Amino acid sequence: MKQFLKFVLATMVGFILLLGILFLVGASAVSNLGKDKEVSIKEKSVLHLKLDYELNDRTSDNPFERFAALANETSAPVGLYDLITYIGKAKEDEKISGLFLDLTLINAGYAKTLELRKALADFKESGKFIYAYAENYTNKTYFLASVADKVYMNPKGNFLFNGMLSQVTFVTEMLDKIGVEMQVVKRGKFKGAVEPFVLDGLSPENRLQIESYVNSLFDEMIGNIAASRGLTADSLKGIADRFAVRNAEQAFASGMIDGSKFRDEVLDEIKGKLELKEDEKPAYLDMSKYIAAVRINGKKDKDSEADEQVAIIYADGSIISGNGDEESIGSDKFARAIRQARENDKVKAVVLRVNSPGGSALASEVILREVYLLKQEKPVIVSMGDVAASGGYYISCLADSILAQPNTLTGSIGVFGLIPNAEDMLEKIGVRMDYVGTGAMSEFGRIDRNMTPEELSIYDEYVGSVYDDFLGHVSEGRKLSVAMVDSIGQGRVWTGRMAEALGLVDAMGGMHDAVRIAAFKAGIENYEVTTYPKSKNQFEEFFTMFSTSSVRNYLLSGELGEHYELYRTAGKLQKMDGVQAILPYRIEVR
C-alpha cells in the first residue's frame, strides 16, 4: 500500500509539473507569436499571396490559426485591411519585383474580393508584375486572377465560369412534418427573411429583388474582367450562358487565360522575368513574413500610441444582445468599444467597418445610440463590406458618410417577428402544458397555440413601431423624407451601386478610402490607425484558446469545411429573440 501511495503521489507530482511546463511553453509560444521575428528582404523578391483561409477584415487574433500556421510552416492568416496596406507598401518597396497570386478557393464575398482586386490593380501601376496561377478556376478566383499580367492554370484543371446563382433553402414542409407553424409579423413586402419558414418557394417580390441584385453583381464582375483582359462584356456573358469554357484549352482559346502550365513552369517563367543567374533561386516572401519584415524595420504596430489616431471599429457578424462572441456583434461589447473610441482624446475620427446581415432590432438600437453620441464629437465614416443589410444598415445610417463596394449587399430596411406554434409537435411527442396566470394576457408568447387576434394585434403594433423607428433613423441620417425611405425600404436588398443611386450610400470605396475621408474630416494628416474592440493580451489569448467555444468552433470549421456556414446560421437562428432586422437565410451567390 505504501508503495502504491508513493506511485500515485509521484504520478500526481509529475502530472502537475508537466502541466506547468506545458503552460510555460504555451505562454512563451503565444508571447513569441505576438513578436515579429526579423526577416531580411532580398533584392528581386516576389510577394507570395496565397488565400487558403477565411479572409476576414481584421487580422485574426485566434491562437489556433497561428499555431496551425507554425505547425504547417505556412503563412498566418492576414486580414483584408493589412493585406491591402502591405500590398501598397510592396508597391513602393524597391526590393519587391512582383507578386505571385497562388490561388485555390477564395473564402470571401464578392465585395471583399473586389476590394483586394483594386489593391492589386494599384500595385500594377508601379510597373511591377503579377502572375496568377490556379489548378482550377471558379467565378470568384478568376475574378481576382484576371487582374494579373499573366493568368495561368493547370493543363488538366477545370474552368467553372457559368454565371451566378443565388440559393434560398425553404424549411416550411419540414416544419409541417414535425408539427411547427411559424406565425409571422413583418414590415416590408420584400422582407424575404421570413419566407423560408412560411412558403415553399420565392414570392414574386423576393424573386424580383434577388434577380435584380444577382444580375447587378454579375455585371460588376463581368465589367471588371472585360476591362482587365481586353474582352467585351457581351462575349463573357455569352461564354457563361453557354458554359463554353470548361478547361484550360478553351480558356486559352477564348482569351481568358494566357496559357496552361504546371506550377513549376510558372515559377520558372517568373525566374526568367527576374533575370536571375542560372544558380540563383527566386526569393518568395509570404505576406505575414513581409509584414513582419516591414514592422521590424521601424514601422509602428497596429496599436498605435500616436497623439492623432483614426480608429477602425470592426463590426462583423450577426447583431445580438450582450457581449456576443468572435462570430457576432454583441451590443454591450460594441457599444463599449464605440464609447472607448469616443472618450479617447487621441482618437480624432472613427471608421465603422460593417460586415453584418443584421440581427436583433433592440441590440441594433443600443449600438446606434453610441454611434449617435460619437458623431456629436468626432467624424464617423462607415465602410461596408460584403453585407451591411437590415440591422447592419441600421447601425450605419447615422454616419457622416457611408462607403460601399459596388457589389456590397445592403439596404433591407424592414423588420419581422417570428413566433412558433409547436402545438402539433408537442402533442405528437406526448408533451402537454398547463398554465396558471394572473390574466389572459399573461399567456402572451405561448408556443403551444396560435396567438389570439388581440395578441397578434399587440405584436403587430410593436413590430410596426420598430419599423417606424428604423425609417426615422434612416430619414435623419440620410436626409430623406420618411415616405421616400419607406418606398425604397420595404425590406428590399440593394447592391452598393444601386444604394448609391438611391441615396442610401454616399460613394464607392473601401476601408482605406474610409480612413482617408475620416482623417480629412478631422483635419489631421500625420495620424496612425488603431483598432477596436481591443485585442486580448497574449495570456488572455492563451486561455481563450482552451475555451469550449473556441475549441468547438475551430474543430468544426476544419471538419465541416464550406458547410460550417450552415452550422453557424443554425446557431444564429437559435439566438433570435424579439423583433429582428436581419437576413436569417444565408445570401450566397456563387
FIKOLNU-469673 format. One line per 2 residues: their letters; for each residue y, x, z of C-alpha. Coordinates in steps of 0.02 Angstrom, whole numbers, plus 50000, padded with zeros to 5 digits. Layout:
N
A	Y:X:Z; ...
This chain:
590
MK	50000:50000:50000; 50116:50143:50044
QF	50086:50224:49876; 50115:50058:49790
LK	50283:50036:49877; 50332:50212:49829
FV	50287:50175:49649; 50387:50012:49649
LA	50537:50097:49730; 50532:50242:49608
TM	50520:50120:49463; 50669:50021:49527
VG	50774:50178:49553; 50728:50240:49380
FI	50772:50072:49303; 50941:50070:49391
LL	50976:50248:49335; 50928:50202:49156
LG	51046:50054:49159; 51184:50166:49224
IL	51154:50294:49088; 51148:50158:48955
FL	51310:50087:49022; 51398:50256:49019
VG	51332:50297:48845; 51379:50125:48782
AS	51551:50130:48860; 51579:50303:48789
AV	51523:50246:48617; 51638:50096:48622
SN	51780:50206:48682; 51750:50329:48540
LG	51742:50187:48414; 51922:50150:48454
KD	51974:50328:48416; 52000:50393:48241
KE	51900:50549:48202; 51987:50673:48092
VS	51939:50654:47909; 52007:50776:47782
IK	52057:50707:47613; 52008:50821:47469
EK	52104:50836:47307; 52049:50713:47172
SV	51968:50597:47298; 51910:50423:47246
LH	51932:50275:47362; 51765:50183:47376
LK	51787:49996:47405; 51626:49902:47447
LD	51648:49725:47511; 51475:49695:47585
YE	51537:49598:47736; 51633:49440:47778
LN	51813:49475:47730; 51924:49417:47872
DR	52113:49432:47877; 52110:49543:48030
TS	52001:49697:48052; 51860:49645:48167
DN	51850:49698:48349; 51667:49647:48357
PF	51571:49796:48430; 51409:49736:48348
ER	51484:49760:48175; 51544:49935:48216
FA	51380:49987:48296; 51288:49920:48143
AL	51404:50019:48030; 51370:50178:48128
AN	51182:50150:48127; 51179:50121:47939
ET	51309:50255:47904; 51413:50127:47810
SA	51595:50082:47818; 51652:49974:47962
PV	51722:49805:47906; 51907:49814:47864
GL	52015:49657:47867; 52116:49597:47718
YD	52285:49648:47791; 52228:49827:47821
LI	52140:49834:47652; 52300:49788:47561
TY	52406:49902:47671; 52300:50056:47639
IG	52270:50020:47454; 52460:50028:47447
KA	52460:50195:47539; 52324:50262:47423
KE	52434:50215:47276; 52563:50342:47337
DE	52437:50470:47401; 52432:50620:47283
KI	52255:50663:47340; 52185:50494:47285
SG	52149:50494:47098; 52071:50323:47081
LF	51968:50183:47156; 51785:50135:47135
LD	51758:49947:47159; 51574:49937:47207
LT	51531:49752:47207; 51388:49643:47266
LI	51443:49473:47330; 51616:49432:47397
NA	51610:49335:47560; 51787:49266:47548
GY	51879:49119:47472; 51973:49125:47308
AK	52144:49143:47392; 52093:49299:47487
TL	52010:49367:47331; 52170:49338:47232
EL	52274:49424:47367; 52161:49576:47359
RK	52162:49570:47169; 52352:49579:47167
AL	52345:49733:47278; 52225:49816:47156
AD	52338:49771:47009; 52483:49852:47102
FK	52377:50007:47134; 52352:50024:46945
ES	52540:50029:46920; 52534:50209:46983
GK	52430:50259:46832; 52276:50288:46939
FI	52111:50218:46878; 52000:50079:46944
YA	51817:50071:46895; 51717:49915:46939
YA	51527:49904:46944; 51403:49770:46995
EN	51219:49737:46970; 51259:49552:46943
YT	51422:49460:46918; 51469:49287:46981
NK	51631:49193:46954; 51712:49271:47107
TY	51651:49450:47090; 51700:49453:46907
FL	51869:49376:46951; 51903:49527:47062
AS	51820:49656:46948; 51916:49601:46793
VA	52074:49684:46859; 51992:49856:46839
DK	52023:49977:46695; 51837:49985:46663
VY	51713:49848:46707; 51528:49892:46701
MN	51366:49806:46752; 51183:49849:46766
PK	51097:49832:46596; 50968:49715:46671
GN	51090:49616:46778; 51138:49433:46767
FL	51311:49369:46721; 51344:49198:46800
FN	51506:49133:46727; 51480:48947:46710
GM	51632:48860:46784; 51668:48799:46960
LS	51578:48668:47062; 51628:48583:47224
QV	51491:48507:47330; 51503:48374:47465
TF	51348:48329:47566; 51328:48148:47622
VT	51227:48103:47777; 51251:47914:47782
EM	51072:47874:47734; 51006:47994:47864
LD	51115:47912:47997; 51049:47741:47943
KI	50870:47802:47962; 50898:47864:48139
GV	50999:47710:48185; 51176:47778:48198
EM	51327:47691:48123; 51494:47781:48112
QV	51645:47673:48150; 51796:47745:48059
VK	51982:47726:48085; 52091:47830:47970
RG	52261:47852:47891; 52267:47914:47712
KF	52173:47842:47564; 52124:48018:47511
KG	52057:48064:47683; 51886:48105:47613
AV	51838:48191:47775; 51753:48032:47838
EP	51660:47993:47677; 51504:48097:47712
FV	51471:47984:47864; 51503:47813:47787
LD	51472:47824:47598; 51331:47879:47484
GL	51447:47967:47360; 51626:48011:47323
SP	51756:47874:47321; 51864:47866:47163
EN	52013:47934:47262; 51915:48079:47332
RL	51837:48119:47164; 52012:48120:47088
QI	52081:48245:47214; 51930:48360:47203
ES	51937:48359:47012; 52121:48399:47024
YV	52109:48549:47138; 51947:48619:47066
NS	52023:48620:46891; 52181:48700:46962
LF	52076:48836:47046; 51980:48866:46885
DE	52138:48876:46779; 52212:49003:46901
MI	52056:49111:46892; 52043:49099:46702
GN	52227:49141:46680; 52213:49300:46783
IA	52054:49357:46695; 52126:49322:46523
AS	52283:49424:46560; 52183:49572:46626
RG	52052:49576:46489; 52164:49533:46340
LT	52068:49373:46307; 52127:49194:46287
AD	52105:49061:46420; 52027:48943:46292
SL	51894:49069:46242; 51848:49098:46425
KG	51838:48912:46458; 51726:48894:46306
IA	51612:49031:46371; 51600:48946:46540
DR	51571:48772:46466; 51428:48835:46356
FA	51363:48960:46484; 51370:49075:46334
VR	51374:49239:46432; 51222:49266:46542
NA	51179:49450:46527; 51258:49621:46501
EQ	51238:49620:46312; 51326:49453:46293
AF	51462:49502:46417; 51500:49660:46318
AS	51500:49569:46151; 51624:49440:46219
GM	51742:49575:46285; 51718:49526:46467
ID	51650:49697:46516; 51668:49873:46447
GS	51484:49913:46441; 51315:49906:46527
KF	51273:50059:46630; 51169:50106:46778
RD	51263:50152:46936; 51231:50339:46916
EV	51300:50333:46739; 51460:50251:46802
LD	51476:50387:46934; 51452:50519:46800
EI	51592:50441:46697; 51706:50443:46848
KG	51665:50627:46873; 51715:50660:46693
KL	51876:50563:46720; 51917:50678:46865
EL	51889:50832:46755; 51786:50919:46887
KE	51686:51077:46860; 51501:51061:46825
DE	51451:51111:47001; 51584:51004:47087
KP	51545:50833:47160; 51672:50691:47167
AY	51739:50657:47342; 51715:50472:47381
LD	51807:50405:47533; 51767:50233:47601
MS	51912:50128:47664; 51878:50141:47851
KY	51872:50331:47840; 52029:50335:47734
IA	52120:50230:47864; 52062:50350:48000
AV	52124:50499:47899; 52295:50423:47869
RI	52317:50372:48050; 52261:50539:48120
NG	52395:50622:48015; 52531:50545:48120
KK	52537:50362:48073; 52557:50239:48216
DK	52413:50124:48257; 52418:49935:48235
DS	52476:49900:48414; 52649:49975:48399
EA	52772:50015:48537; 52920:50017:48417
DE	53080:49933:48476; 53084:49820:48323
QV	52924:49731:48276; 52860:49593:48163
AI	52713:49505:48244; 52570:49431:48145
IY	52481:49292:48240; 52310:49261:48164
AD	52253:49079:48171; 52078:49073:48097
GS	51951:48932:48117; 51945:48751:48172
II	52077:48693:48295; 52009:48639:48464
SG	52074:48617:48641; 52053:48756:48769
NG	52031:48941:48736; 51907:48923:48593
DE	51805:49071:48534; 51804:49201:48397
ES	51771:49066:48267; 51901:48938:48320
IG	52085:48916:48360; 52092:48866:48543
SD	52257:48780:48583; 52275:48867:48752
KF	52241:49039:48682; 52354:49022:48530
AR	52494:48935:48623; 52490:49082:48744
AI	52493:49208:48600; 52644:49122:48521
RQ	52730:49117:48690; 52697:49302:48718
AR	52774:49344:48550; 52925:49236:48591
EN	52951:49318:48760; 52928:49496:48694
DK	53104:49561:48659; 53035:49692:48540
VK	52964:49558:48425; 53107:49507:48310
AV	53010:49393:48190; 52838:49314:48177
VL	52714:49283:48036; 52588:49147:48073
RV	52435:49180:47964; 52339:49017:47947
NS	52160:49001:47887; 52106:48832:47952
PG	52037:48665:47892; 52118:48586:48046
GS	52039:48502:48195; 52099:48411:48350
AL	52267:48325:48321; 52314:48346:48504
AS	52271:48533:48502; 52374:48549:48342
EV	52521:48466:48430; 52508:48588:48576
IL	52515:48736:48457; 52655:48661:48354
RE	52762:48639:48510; 52754:48827:48538
VY	52796:48858:48355; 52949:48746:48377
LL	53007:48842:48533; 52977:49008:48444
KQ	53079:48952:48294; 53229:48919:48405
EK	53237:49105:48446; 53156:49202:48302
PV	53115:49180:48117; 52941:49107:48088
IV	52855:49129:47920; 52686:49051:47881
SM	52563:49141:47769; 52421:49028:47711
GD	52250:49098:47670; 52103:49012:47587
VA	52128:48846:47677; 52275:48784:47778
AS	52247:48597:47773; 52264:48448:47888
GG	52284:48523:48063; 52309:48691:47977
YY	52461:48617:47889; 52511:48526:48049
IS	52538:48690:48143; 52629:48765:47992
CL	52753:48631:47942; 52898:48679:48057
AD	52907:48861:48000; 53066:48930:47919
SI	52966:48970:47762; 52788:48937:47703
LA	52698:49053:47582; 52531:49018:47500
QP	52424:49083:47360; 52414:48977:47201
NT	52232:48941:47245; 52256:48906:47431
LT	52194:48732:47481; 52325:48644:47587
GS	52403:48476:47625; 52278:48343:47681
IG	52414:48260:47784; 52309:48124:47864
VF	52208:48088:48021; 52050:47996:48069
GL	51940:47948:48214; 51750:47930:48216
IP	51659:47831:48350; 51469:47821:48332
NA	51369:47664:48368; 51195:47725:48414
ED	51128:47556:48472; 50982:47554:48349
ML	50935:47734:48383; 50935:47709:48571
EK	50827:47554:48551; 50703:47649:48441
IG	50679:47786:48570; 50675:47666:48717
VR	50841:47708:48797; 50943:47568:48874
MD	51111:47574:48959; 51189:47460:49086
YV	51368:47462:49148; 51473:47411:49295
GT	51660:47419:49263; 51824:47355:49328
GA	51860:47252:49172; 51820:47226:48989
MS	51923:47374:48928; 51837:47494:49047
EF	51693:47492:48923; 51802:47564:48784
GR	51710:47701:48691; 51531:47641:48723
ID	51409:47716:48598; 51278:47578:48613
RN	51376:47442:48522; 51513:47416:48393
MT	51692:47413:48451; 51763:47240:48483
PE	51909:47183:48373; 52027:47215:48518
EL	51960:47391:48547; 51968:47426:48361
SI	52150:47368:48357; 52196:47483:48503
YD	52110:47633:48423; 52190:47595:48255
EY	52360:47592:48340; 52326:47761:48418
VG	52270:47839:48254; 52423:47765:48170
SV	52539:47841:48299; 52462:48014:48273
YD	52486:47996:48085; 52667:47944:48111
DF	52693:48099:48218; 52616:48205:48080
LG	52731:48129:47950; 52881:48154:48063
HV	52845:48337:48092; 52822:48371:47906
SE	52979:48272:47866; 53079:48376:47991
GR	53007:48543:47940; 53010:48519:47752
KL	53171:48417:47748; 53089:48275:47654
SV	53100:48089:47689; 52957:48012:47787
AM	52922:47898:47639; 52909:48050:47525
VD	52791:48140:47644; 52685:47982:47657
SI	52673:47969:47467; 52612:48148:47447
GQ	52513:48143:47608; 52378:48009:47623
GR	52254:48146:47666; 52262:48222:47491
VW	52216:48405:47467; 52328:48510:47355
TG	52318:48687:47291; 52459:48805:47339
RM	52532:48793:47164; 52534:48602:47173
AE	52603:48604:47351; 52748:48715:47296
AL	52798:48588:47163; 52793:48450:47295
GL	52899:48544:47421; 52758:48571:47547
VD	52761:48760:47514; 52912:48871:47478
AM	52838:49009:47371; 52683:49100:47316
GG	52641:49258:47412; 52525:49345:47534
MH	52533:49418:47709; 52634:49571:47661
DA	52761:49463:47570; 52774:49356:47727
VR	52804:49511:47836; 52943:49571:47720
IA	53027:49400:47720; 53013:49390:47910
AF	53095:49561:47929; 53233:49514:47807
KA	53271:49353:47901; 53275:49450:48065
GI	53392:49580:47988; 53280:49729:48027
EN	53224:49872:47914; 53136:50004:48020
YE	53001:49900:48103; 52818:49907:48147
VT	52689:49768:48132; 52598:49710:48288
TY	52463:49578:48304; 52420:49430:48415
PK	52313:49370:48501; 52297:49542:48577
SK	52130:49629:48557; 52018:49658:48706
NQ	52017:49831:48778; 51865:49940:48748
FE	51773:49897:48909; 51803:49711:48883
EF	51731:49730:48708; 51579:49818:48779
FT	51542:49675:48899; 51586:49545:48768
MF	51455:49623:48657; 51320:49563:48776
ST	51388:49386:48799; 51271:49246:48749
SS	51383:49178:48610; 51416:49350:48533
VR	51232:49395:48529; 51181:49224:48461
NY	51315:49221:48326; 51280:49399:48271
LL	51092:49372:48258; 51107:49202:48174
SG	51232:49266:48045; 51110:49402:47996
EL	50960:49285:47994; 51040:49136:47906
GE	51148:49232:47782; 51252:49115:47674
HY	51179:48965:47767; 51264:49022:47927
EL	51417:48924:47872; 51317:48762:47881
YR	51266:48805:48059; 51449:48837:48103
TA	51501:48671:48026; 51372:48577:48129
GK	51440:48663:48285; 51617:48610:48241
LQ	51564:48428:48223; 51489:48433:48398
KM	51657:48490:48469; 51758:48349:48390
DG	51848:48248:48522; 51986:48120:48495
VQ	52086:48095:48336; 52055:48229:48206
AI	52165:48309:48075; 52028:48407:47989
LP	51915:48429:47839; 51746:48419:47929
YR	51645:48440:47771; 51649:48617:47705
IE	51755:48636:47549; 51650:48757:47447
VR	51695:48796:47269; 51576:48910:47176
